[in-house]
Amino acid sequence: MQNLDFQHLDVIVRIAAATTLLLTAAGLLRDARQKRITPYFFLLAIGASGFVAGNTPYPALTISGAAGVSWDIASGFAALFVWWFVLALFDDEFRLGAPEIGVGAIWITLALADRGYLHRRFSDAGLSWLLVAIAFGMSAHLIVTILRNRENDFVDARRRARPLLAFAMAAMLAADIMIDITFGLDWKPQGLTLFQNSALLAVALWLASLLLHGDASALLFERRAAPQPGPTASDRPAPDDQPDREDREAVIIDARIRALIDNERLHLDPALTFADFARRLHMSQAATRRHINHRLGYRHFRSFLNAARLQEARTLLADPARADDKIAAIAFDSGFASLASFHRAFSAAEGRTPGAYRDDALGKTRHSGAQARFETSKIGN
């Protein structure tokens, strides 16, 4: 009887977790504001649902047939999708690049081979341990990335969440590795599988609650505008020559930031750190983060710098005197540390490559010059 109760609970938790994850992903699809994170969360929901679908110690409760194969394949990709999702969650400018796609291709190939979907003999080749090693590398990369970029994060809630997530991932990784080494990869006791599925259900319910309360922006650590009170009889417009003190201070800070960019050209230094920028601004790091995030709207120091660097690049690309310069020279003269990061940032901002932008800009310049010469010749005649 007790075993039967455990089986009922196993089914309920697994169905609830998978259903909640998939419905939450569907909810994100309806929210256009979250389109940057939606594809990564959708993949995460598919992979995690596949994991709970097969994470049971009871053979009689496993899913068979085509549905079972589909969920088994999805389960094999879960760790990869978690890696991509967390990278996107903590980096507003994250896009799948060559490293992420390359590791993904390797992971998908090994996962399919390990489950016997490429050839039956590969399922006994010990590929599971290779996947464990790659998962360890992906987890270590996430932990390092999350912690390394913490000081440059202007979003308070997200910055506070970084060490907590890193600690949780490190603890889970250590526990999984110890269990795999001690008991083997196929060890699935009742208590462990129920705990794993219940923890996944709890996370899924939390994410779903954000959507149900209309706070999908919280998934990306975004702030909602505070409701503004209506006017009252005691409200009096402030005189134009007596601005609010906070606004006056903010304007002064804006001018100092503008001077650092326009006059001192700090953004052209690829090694510039946030600590150095705050020091040159003569403000604490906390106050600098708050001002740039709340007033200027930037969520990360890199986004703030890249905006200035991209404007520099646009000027250089449209300069006829630099028409013969290599794109790499433009990238480095604009403050970017690498050509790859420049291409990625420029293409994301402009929707076209730097070369295409320069061709259009210089084409218009040449056309304007030719038109001016034509008009001059007409006047002369």
C-alpha positions in Angstrom: 0.0 0.0 0.0 2.8 2.4 0.9 4.6 1.6 -2.4 1.3 2.3 -4.3 1.0 5.7 -2.6 4.6 6.5 -3.6 3.7 5.6 -7.2 0.6 7.8 -7.1 2.7 10.7 -5.8 5.4 10.0 -8.3 2.9 10.3 -11.2 1.2 13.4 -9.8 4.5 15.3 -9.2 5.9 14.5 -12.6 2.7 15.4 -14.5 2.3 18.6 -12.5 6.0 19.7 -13.1 5.9 19.0 -16.9 2.5 20.6 -17.4 3.4 23.7 -15.4 6.7 24.2 -17.3 5.0 23.8 -20.7 2.1 26.2 -19.8 4.6 28.7 -18.5 6.5 28.6 -21.7 3.2 29.0 -23.6 2.5 32.1 -21.4 5.8 33.6 -22.3 5.1 33.2 -26.0 2.1 35.5 -25.5 4.3 38.2 -23.9 6.1 40.1 -26.6 8.3 41.9 -24.1 10.0 38.6 -23.2 10.8 37.5 -26.7 14.5 37.6 -26.0 14.3 35.0 -23.3 11.4 33.0 -24.7 13.2 30.6 -27.0 15.7 29.7 -24.3 13.0 29.1 -21.7 10.9 27.1 -24.2 13.9 24.8 -24.8 14.5 24.6 -21.1 10.8 23.6 -20.5 11.0 20.9 -23.2 14.2 19.5 -21.7 13.1 19.6 -18.1 9.7 18.1 -19.0 11.6 15.2 -20.7 13.7 14.8 -17.6 10.7 14.5 -15.2 8.9 12.3 -17.7 11.6 9.6 -17.4 12.8 10.3 -13.9 11.0 7.5 -12.0 12.2 4.4 -10.3 9.1 2.4 -11.4 9.5 0.7 -14.8 5.7 0.4 -15.0 5.3 4.2 -14.9 7.8 4.9 -17.7 6.3 6.3 -21.0 6.6 4.0 -23.9 6.2 4.3 -27.7 6.9 7.3 -29.8 6.0 9.7 -26.9 8.6 7.9 -24.7 11.3 8.2 -27.3 10.5 11.9 -27.7 10.7 12.7 -24.0 13.8 10.6 -23.7 15.6 12.6 -26.4 14.4 15.9 -24.8 15.7 14.7 -21.5 19.1 14.1 -23.0 19.3 17.8 -24.0 18.1 19.2 -20.6 21.6 20.2 -19.2 22.5 22.0 -22.5 19.3 24.0 -22.4 19.8 24.9 -18.8 23.2 26.3 -19.7 21.9 28.4 -22.6 18.9 29.7 -20.5 21.0 30.8 -17.5 23.5 32.5 -19.8 20.6 34.4 -21.5 19.0 35.2 -18.1 22.1 37.0 -16.7 23.2 38.6 -20.0 20.8 40.9 -21.8 23.0 40.8 -24.9 23.5 37.0 -25.0 23.1 35.4 -28.4 24.1 31.9 -29.3 27.6 32.2 -30.7 30.1 29.7 -32.2 31.3 28.4 -28.7 27.7 27.7 -27.5 26.6 26.2 -30.8 29.7 24.1 -31.0 29.4 22.7 -27.5 25.7 22.2 -28.2 26.4 20.2 -31.4 28.8 18.0 -29.5 26.4 17.5 -26.6 23.5 16.6 -28.8 25.5 14.1 -30.8 26.9 12.4 -27.7 23.4 12.4 -26.0 21.8 10.7 -29.0 24.6 8.2 -29.3 24.6 7.4 -25.6 20.9 6.6 -25.8 21.4 4.4 -28.8 19.6 6.6 -31.3 22.6 6.8 -33.7 23.8 3.2 -33.3 23.0 0.6 -30.7 26.7 -0.2 -29.9 27.3 3.4 -28.8 24.9 3.0 -25.9 27.5 0.8 -24.1 30.6 2.9 -25.0 30.7 4.8 -21.7 29.6 8.1 -23.3 27.5 8.9 -20.2 30.7 9.7 -18.3 31.9 12.0 -21.1 28.5 13.8 -20.9 29.0 14.1 -17.1 32.4 15.7 -17.7 31.0 18.2 -20.3 28.1 19.0 -17.9 30.7 19.7 -15.2 32.5 22.1 -17.6 29.2 23.9 -18.5 28.3 24.3 -14.9 31.7 25.6 -14.0 31.5 28.1 -16.9 28.1 29.3 -15.6 29.4 29.8 -12.1 32.5 31.7 -13.3 30.5 33.8 -15.7 27.7 34.6 -13.2 30.2 35.7 -10.5 32.7 37.4 -12.8 30.1 39.8 -14.2 28.5 40.6 -10.9 30.0 44.0 -10.3 29.1 45.2 -13.8 25.4 44.3 -13.3 23.3 47.4 -12.7 20.1 45.5 -11.8 20.1 45.1 -8.0 17.9 42.0 -7.8 19.8 40.2 -10.5 23.2 41.1 -9.0 22.1 39.8 -5.6 20.8 36.6 -7.2 24.1 35.8 -8.9 26.1 34.4 -5.9 23.0 32.5 -4.6 22.5 30.8 -8.0 26.2 30.1 -8.3 26.2 28.5 -4.8 23.1 26.5 -5.6 24.5 25.2 -8.9 27.8 24.3 -7.2 26.0 22.4 -4.5 23.8 20.5 -6.9 26.7 19.7 -9.2 28.8 18.3 -6.3 25.9 16.2 -5.1 25.1 14.8 -8.5 28.8 13.9 -9.1 29.1 12.2 -5.8 25.9 10.2 -6.3 27.0 9.2 -9.8 30.5 8.2 -8.7 29.3 6.3 -5.6 26.1 4.6 -6.8 26.4 4.7 -10.6 24.4 6.7 -13.3 21.4 4.4 -13.2 20.7 4.7 -9.4 17.2 6.0 -8.9 15.8 5.5 -5.4 12.3 6.6 -4.5 13.4 9.5 -2.3 16.0 11.0 -4.7 13.7 11.0 -7.7 10.8 12.4 -5.7 13.0 15.1 -4.3 14.4 16.0 -7.8 10.9 16.1 -9.4 9.4 18.1 -6.5 12.2 20.7 -6.6 11.6 21.1 -10.3 7.8 21.4 -9.7 8.5 24.1 -7.1 10.6 26.1 -9.5 8.0 25.7 -12.3 5.2 26.9 -10.0 7.3 30.0 -8.9 7.9 30.9 -12.6 4.2 30.3 -13.4 3.1 32.6 -10.5 5.1 35.5 -12.0 3.0 35.2 -15.2 -0.3 34.7 -13.4 0.3 37.9 -11.4 1.1 39.8 -14.6 4.7 40.1 -13.6 6.5 38.3 -16.4 9.1 41.1 -16.4 10.3 39.8 -13.0 11.7 36.7 -14.9 14.3 39.1 -16.4 14.8 41.1 -13.2 13.0 44.1 -14.7 11.4 46.8 -12.7 7.8 47.8 -13.2 6.9 51.4 -13.1 5.5 52.4 -9.7 1.9 53.6 -9.9 1.7 57.4 -9.9 -0.8 59.0 -7.5 -3.4 61.3 -9.0 -3.3 65.0 -8.4 -4.7 66.4 -5.2 -5.9 69.9 -4.3 -2.7 70.5 -2.3 -0.5 69.8 -5.4 1.3 72.9 -6.6 3.6 73.1 -9.7 7.2 73.7 -8.7 8.6 77.0 -10.1 10.8 76.5 -13.2 13.8 78.1 -11.5 13.6 75.8 -8.5 13.9 72.3 -9.8 13.8 69.4 -7.4 17.1 68.8 -5.7 17.3 65.2 -6.9 16.7 66.2 -10.5 19.3 68.9 -10.2 21.9 66.4 -9.0 20.9 63.9 -11.7 21.4 66.6 -14.4 24.9 67.3 -12.9 25.8 63.6 -13.0 24.5 63.3 -16.5 26.9 66.1 -17.5 29.8 64.5 -15.8 29.1 61.2 -17.5 28.8 63.0 -20.9 32.2 64.7 -20.2 33.9 61.4 -19.5 32.6 60.0 -22.8 32.8 63.0 -25.1 35.9 64.8 -23.7 38.0 62.2 -21.9 36.9 59.4 -24.3 37.0 56.7 -21.6 34.9 54.3 -23.6 37.7 53.9 -26.1 39.8 52.0 -23.5 38.9 48.3 -23.9 40.3 47.5 -20.5 38.1 50.1 -18.7 36.5 48.6 -15.6 33.4 49.7 -13.8 35.3 50.4 -10.7 37.6 52.8 -12.7 34.6 54.5 -14.3 32.9 55.1 -11.0 36.1 56.4 -9.5 36.6 58.9 -12.4 33.0 59.9 -11.9 33.8 60.6 -8.2 30.8 58.5 -7.1 30.4 55.2 -5.2 29.8 52.1 -7.3 26.3 51.7 -5.8 25.3 55.2 -6.7 26.8 54.9 -10.2 24.9 51.7 -10.8 21.6 53.2 -9.6 21.9 56.4 -11.7 22.9 54.6 -15.0 20.2 51.9 -14.5 17.3 54.1 -13.2 17.9 57.3 -15.2 19.8 56.2 -18.3 18.1 52.8 -18.6 21.2 50.5 -19.0 21.1 47.2 -17.2 24.8 46.3 -17.5 28.1 48.2 -17.7 28.9 46.5 -21.0 25.6 47.7 -22.5 26.4 51.2 -21.4 29.9 51.2 -22.9 28.8 49.5 -26.1 26.3 52.2 -26.8 29.0 54.8 -26.8 31.4 52.5 -28.7 28.9 51.8 -31.4 28.2 55.5 -31.9 32.0 55.9 -32.3 32.0 53.1 -34.8 29.1 54.6 -36.8 31.1 57.8 -37.1 34.2 56.1 -38.2 32.4 53.8 -40.7 30.8 56.8 -42.3 34.0 58.8 -42.6 35.3 58.9 -46.2 38.9 59.3 -44.8 38.6 55.9 -43.2 37.0 54.2 -46.2 40.0 52.0 -46.8 40.5 50.9 -43.2 39.9 47.3 -42.2 36.8 46.7 -40.1 39.1 45.4 -37.4 40.8 48.7 -37.2 37.4 50.4 -36.8 36.5 48.0 -34.1 39.6 48.5 -32.0 39.6 52.3 -32.5 36.0 52.3 -31.2 37.0 50.6 -28.0 36.1 47.0 -28.6 38.5 44.4 -27.4 37.9 41.9 -30.3 36.5 41.9 -33.8 34.0 39.1 -32.9 32.5 41.2 -30.0 32.3 44.2 -32.3 30.5 42.3 -35.1 28.1 40.7 -32.6 27.2 44.0 -30.9 27.0 46.0 -34.2 24.8 43.5 -36.0 22.5 43.2 -33.0 22.1 47.0 -32.8 21.9 47.8 -36.6 20.5 44.6 -38.1 23.3 44.5 -40.6 27.1 44.0 -40.6 29.6 46.9 -40.2 30.6 46.4 -43.8 27.1 46.8 -45.1 26.6 49.9 -42.9 29.7 51.5 -44.3 28.8 50.7 -47.9 25.4 52.4 -47.4 26.9 55.4 -45.5 29.7 56.0 -47.9 27.4 55.4 -50.9 25.1 58.2 -49.7 28.2 60.4 -49.1 29.5 59.8 -52.6 26.1 60.5 -54.0 25.8 63.8 -52.1 29.2 64.8 -53.3 28.5 64.0 -56.9 25.2 65.9 -56.7 26.9 68.9 -55.2 29.6 68.9 -58.0 26.8 68.6 -60.6 24.9 71.6 -59.1 28.2 73.6 -59.0 28.9 72.9 -62.6 25.4 74.0 -63.6 25.9 77.3 -61.8 29.2 77.8 -63.4 27.7 77.3 -66.8 
